Amino acid sequence: MYDIIIIGAGPAGASAALFTAKAGKKTLVIDSDQSVTKRAWVENHYGVPETTGPDLVQIGKQQIAKFGAELVTGKATAVARGEDGLTVQTEEGSYTGKYVVLATGLFADLAEASGITTLTGTEPRIKTIVQVDAAGRTNVDGVWAAGTIAGVSMHTIITAGDGAKVAINIISELNGARYVDHDVMKS
Ligand SMILES: Cc1cc2nc3c(=O)[nH]c(=O)nc-3n(C[C@H](O)[C@H](O)[C@H](O)COP(=O)(O)OP(=O)(O)OC[C@H]3O[C@@H](n4cnc5c(N)ncnc54)[C@H](O)[C@@H]3O)c2cc1C
């Protein structure tokens, strides 16, 4: 049983996993390696003068591994609530968790197959998004969404920030108190 299963390892999903794994939550990331970020050249990410999308995605995967998140390459096909929590079905097998975060970028098929309410996208070239509340919750109990699929502006710093926001909200719910992750300069 995972605390959190995150679908997607682009900026939104990897950023969410970075926070949940670093907070000690048992985290699984399932990714089909179709991130649009791998086509990007980025010069507008605060604190990063310039980088390539592939580097950003690769470093994100290294960061989540450092804190113990498990990464499985594959496609998730459905999410459903059962007696033992939420089950994520993939083409290879299934995984159970307390929370699921959809960070599937341009892909709404998983949400649609799982009975999650979708809306017409409002950002340029985004056809379908998942309906979320301000915290990131979808209409299905325990299933949250972050990043492009949640309708935020499609920029790496925003999608990554949205993933972090959703992760902090879930960690806070699991802990029963608002969570903050501040490291201090080593002297
Ligand atoms: C050509 C191009 C240039 C860009 N340039 C910039 C720029 O200069 N600056 C900037 O800020 N932004 C830029 N962007 C936008 C930026 O890349 C995106 O806003 C942002 O990275 C999207 O993050 P995301 O995590 O929401 O989605 P993605 O990075 O697309 O990640 C989604 C992940 O979910 C996975 N996934 C989807 N469905 C499933 C499933 N069912 N099962 C398992 N995995 C699944 C995909 O494989 C993918 O890895 C650019 C985008 C493009 C295409």
Ligand as a Chemical Component Dictionary entry (heavy atoms), coordinates in Angstrom:
data_LIG
# 
_chem_comp.id                   LIG 
_chem_comp.type                 NON-POLYMER 
_chem_comp.pdbx_formal_charge   0 
_chem_comp.three_letter_code    LIG 
# 
loop_
_chem_comp_atom.comp_id 
_chem_comp_atom.atom_id 
_chem_comp_atom.alt_atom_id 
_chem_comp_atom.type_symbol 
_chem_comp_atom.charge 
_chem_comp_atom.model_Cartn_x 
_chem_comp_atom.model_Cartn_y 
_chem_comp_atom.model_Cartn_z 
_chem_comp_atom.pdbx_ordinal 
LIG C1  C1  C 0 7.897  22.775 -27.630 1  
LIG C2  C2  C 0 7.618  23.216 -26.222 2  
LIG C3  C3  C 0 8.349  24.252 -25.674 3  
LIG C4  C4  C 0 8.110  24.693 -24.358 4  
LIG N1  N1  N 0 8.849  25.708 -23.868 5  
LIG C5  C5  C 0 8.641  26.128 -22.605 6  
LIG C6  C6  C 0 9.403  27.200 -22.050 7  
LIG O1  O1  O 0 10.282 27.772 -22.717 8  
LIG N2  N2  N 0 9.146  27.575 -20.776 9  
LIG C7  C7  C 0 8.176  26.969 -20.022 10 
LIG O2  O2  O 0 8.000  27.350 -18.858 11 
LIG N3  N3  N 0 7.439  25.960 -20.510 12 
LIG C8  C8  C 0 7.657  25.532 -21.782 13 
LIG N4  N4  N 0 6.894  24.508 -22.297 14 
LIG C9  C9  C 0 5.781  23.974 -21.480 15 
LIG C10 C10 C 0 6.199  22.996 -20.421 16 
LIG O3  O3  O 0 6.962  21.955 -20.976 17 
LIG C11 C11 C 0 4.905  22.426 -19.776 18 
LIG O4  O4  O 0 4.080  23.429 -19.270 19 
LIG C12 C12 C 0 5.076  21.643 -18.542 20 
LIG O5  O5  O 0 6.340  21.075 -18.503 21 
LIG C13 C13 C 0 4.036  20.564 -18.454 22 
LIG O6  O6  O 0 4.264  19.808 -17.273 23 
LIG P1  P1  P 0 3.285  18.632 -16.860 24 
LIG O7  O7  O 0 3.999  17.895 -15.779 25 
LIG O8  O8  O 0 1.933  19.163 -16.596 26 
LIG O9  O9  O 0 3.146  17.718 -18.186 27 
LIG P2  P2  P 0 4.224  16.807 -18.936 28 
LIG O10 O10 O 0 5.602  17.339 -18.818 29 
LIG O11 O11 O 0 3.710  16.557 -20.302 30 
LIG O12 O12 O 0 4.190  15.432 -18.115 31 
LIG C14 C14 C 0 3.082  14.577 -18.129 32 
LIG C15 C15 C 0 3.583  13.155 -17.926 33 
LIG O13 O13 O 0 2.468  12.280 -17.688 34 
LIG C16 C16 C 0 2.716  11.068 -18.347 35 
LIG N5  N5  N 0 1.421  10.398 -18.553 36 
LIG C17 C17 C 0 0.322  10.871 -19.190 37 
LIG N6  N6  N 0 -0.680 9.968  -19.135 38 
LIG C18 C18 C 0 -0.190 8.891  -18.477 39 
LIG C19 C19 C 0 -0.732 7.619  -18.124 40 
LIG N7  N7  N 0 -1.989 7.301  -18.421 41 
LIG N8  N8  N 0 0.053  6.742  -17.465 42 
LIG C20 C20 C 0 1.340  7.059  -17.135 43 
LIG N9  N9  N 0 1.919  8.278  -17.450 44 
LIG C21 C21 C 0 1.141  9.158  -18.109 45 
LIG C22 C22 C 0 3.403  11.454 -19.641 46 
LIG O14 O14 O 0 4.135  10.372 -20.189 47 
LIG C23 C23 C 0 4.305  12.606 -19.152 48 
LIG O15 O15 O 0 5.592  12.119 -18.789 49 
LIG C24 C24 C 0 7.105  24.068 -23.587 50 
LIG C25 C25 C 0 6.375  23.010 -24.134 51 
LIG C26 C26 C 0 6.610  22.589 -25.432 52 
LIG C27 C27 C 0 5.804  21.459 -25.994 53 
# 
loop_
_chem_comp_bond.comp_id 
_chem_comp_bond.atom_id_1 
_chem_comp_bond.atom_id_2 
_chem_comp_bond.value_order 
_chem_comp_bond.pdbx_ordinal 
LIG C1  C2  SING 1  
LIG C2  C3  SING 2  
LIG C2  C26 DOUB 3  
LIG C3  C4  DOUB 4  
LIG C4  N1  SING 5  
LIG C4  C24 SING 6  
LIG N1  C5  DOUB 7  
LIG C5  C6  SING 8  
LIG C5  C8  SING 9  
LIG C6  O1  DOUB 10 
LIG C6  N2  SING 11 
LIG N2  C7  SING 12 
LIG C7  O2  DOUB 13 
LIG C7  N3  SING 14 
LIG N3  C8  DOUB 15 
LIG C8  N4  SING 16 
LIG N4  C9  SING 17 
LIG N4  C24 SING 18 
LIG C9  C10 SING 19 
LIG C10 O3  SING 20 
LIG C10 C11 SING 21 
LIG C11 O4  SING 22 
LIG C11 C12 SING 23 
LIG C12 O5  SING 24 
LIG C12 C13 SING 25 
LIG C13 O6  SING 26 
LIG O6  P1  SING 27 
LIG P1  O7  DOUB 28 
LIG P1  O8  SING 29 
LIG P1  O9  SING 30 
LIG O9  P2  SING 31 
LIG P2  O10 DOUB 32 
LIG P2  O11 SING 33 
LIG P2  O12 SING 34 
LIG O12 C14 SING 35 
LIG C14 C15 SING 36 
LIG C15 O13 SING 37 
LIG C15 C23 SING 38 
LIG O13 C16 SING 39 
LIG C16 N5  SING 40 
LIG C16 C22 SING 41 
LIG N5  C17 SING 42 
LIG N5  C21 SING 43 
LIG C17 N6  DOUB 44 
LIG N6  C18 SING 45 
LIG C18 C19 SING 46 
LIG C18 C21 DOUB 47 
LIG C19 N7  SING 48 
LIG C19 N8  DOUB 49 
LIG N8  C20 SING 50 
LIG C20 N9  DOUB 51 
LIG N9  C21 SING 52 
LIG C22 O14 SING 53 
LIG C22 C23 SING 54 
LIG C23 O15 SING 55 
LIG C24 C25 DOUB 56 
LIG C25 C26 SING 57 
LIG C26 C27 SING 58 
# 
